[in-house]
Amino acid sequence: MQQLFSDNEWLALLQAPSQAIMAILLVDKADPISFLKEVKAAVKVLIEEAQQGNASSALVRSLIDSMRTADTAQATQPDELQMRKEYNLLGQLQTMESAADGRKVAINLCKQVGSILTGKVSAAEASEYKKWVLSLARKVAESVKEEGFMGIGGERISNAELSVLEDLEKALDVKV
């Protein structure tokens, strides 16, 4: 499946899930503890996805295989892999000018996905990939409960995260 794409296109398809997740991470995180919990959850989602690899789409399976190969090359122990990925994710976040710019980069990459996939895979294959990217972002958004007023109440997904998920849906041109 990878042979259908240029190296840059394949890299963009590989980066789209983590960029979509970063868009979620860059929303309304005033509390550093909640932010770090969500970073840890994001990395866990990516690692679990690479380990499971049970997608019905050949494209998604190929991408997961590429993720798994990269993970195997990075670390030998599961804890080491988690820590390396968290460190890398935090490093990527530090290079951004602002949270808004980071979200804009993620949204723009997700918009590019459509043109990359057009004519190279079936509409069903493209849709499956886009839904997969969006589902990973949603899992991260749901992973840490957003605190309510003075620790009371709170939502599973904040309004700001819902807004970013909607932006990602529009960028990917997919509805789940």
Beta strands, then each sheet from edge to edge (+ up, - down):
end
